[in-house]
């Protein structure tokens, strides 16, 4: 897990200034409102993602990352589906996320998974380097 989060932090820090990065650190990922998922092969962590449950009653996708060596294998889509399944099982009907405009692959994944553009939410503010998206979940 630490390897994936470290690699994700390095990747995002190379793309965006600190004011445009909205990291959850390892301690925050252990908070009661976070559900963290890791895809592994032979014990090695290859992909991760988190569900943050907002007090306002929606879920937020956080910390999505697939190791470069594992890209193109559907792991990002699998992690996203797992996050959404967990959100629905916890009674959430809306998912939201913030991603960077320089992450075309991530944006394509979210769009193909039913996410649409929306306004900034929660504590986020309008940022020309950010894209905000949301998706309504079907009840389970």
N, C-alpha and C positions, 0 to 999 in steps of 0.2 A: 504494500500500500504506500509506504513512504517513497519508494522509487517512482511510482506513478505520479504521485502528487508533486514530487520534486521536478520530474520531467515536465509536467503540465505547467508548473510555475515558471520554469525556465522558458518554455515555449511561448507562453503568454507575455512574459516580461520582454521578450525579444520583439513581439508584435505591437505592444501598446505601452503607453506611459503608465506609471503607477496610479494616476488618478482615474484611469479607465479600466483598471483591473479590480475585480471584486472577489478576491480570494476568500475562501474559508480555510483556515489552517487546520492542522491535525487535531488540535484541542477542540476547535469549533465543530469539527466533523464528529466528535464524540458527544455532542449535546443531545438532550432528549428529543429535540424536534428534528433530528437528522436521521435518515436511513441511508446507509452507505453500502454500495454494492461493488463487488470486484469479480471480474471474469478471470479465471485462471486456467492454465493448461500445464499439466505435470507439476502443479504447485506454483508455477511462475505467474505472477500477476501481469495480465495483458491489457486490461481495460477497467475503467471505473466510472462511477457516476453516483450522484447523491440526490435524494429527495429531501428538500427542506419544507417542513410544514409551517406555513405562516399562520399567525394568530388570526388573520383576517379570513381564514378558511380556504385558502388555495395552496397548491403545492408548487414548489419551484425546483426546476432542474438545476443542479449545481455540479461542478467538478467533473464534467464529462471529458474523458480522455481515452484514446486507444494508442498503445505503443506503436511506433512506426512499423516495427516488424510484424505487427498483427493486423494492420489496416487492410481493408478489402475483404475481410472474412465475416462481416456482419456483426461484429462484436458491439459496435456502437449502437446499432439498431436493437440488438438484444438487451443491452443495458438500459436503453431508453424505454423499451417495452416493459422491462422489469420494474423500473421506476414508476411508470404509469399504472401498472397492475397493483403495486403496493399503495399508490395514492388512492386508487379507486377502492381498494379493500379497506382503507382508512376513512372512507366516506367523502373524499375530495372530488369535486366535480369540475375543477378548473386547474390546469397546469400553466405555469408561466416560466419564462426564462429570459435571460440576457446573454447575448453572445456578441462577439466582435465582428465588425464588418469585413475583416481580413480573413475570416475563417469560412471560406466558400463551401468546403465539404460539410462543415457542421450545419450551416444554414440549409444546404440541400437536404441533409438528413432530417432536420426539423420540418422543413416544408413537406417533404415526401411522407412524413409521419402525421401530417394534419395540422401543424402549427401555422398560425397566421400572424402577421405583424400587428402590434398593439402599441399603446402608449407606455411610457415608463410607469412602473408600479412600485409600491412599497417605498423604500428609501432611495431608489434609483432616481437620478435626474437625467434630463435630456443630455446626451453625449453624442457628438457626431461619429464617434468610433464604435458606438453600441447599436445593436438591433435588439428590440424587445419583441417577444412572440408569446402566443398563448394558444391553448387548445382545450376545448371542452371534452371531458371524459364521459363515457357512457357509464351509468350506474351499474354496479355488480350485484 
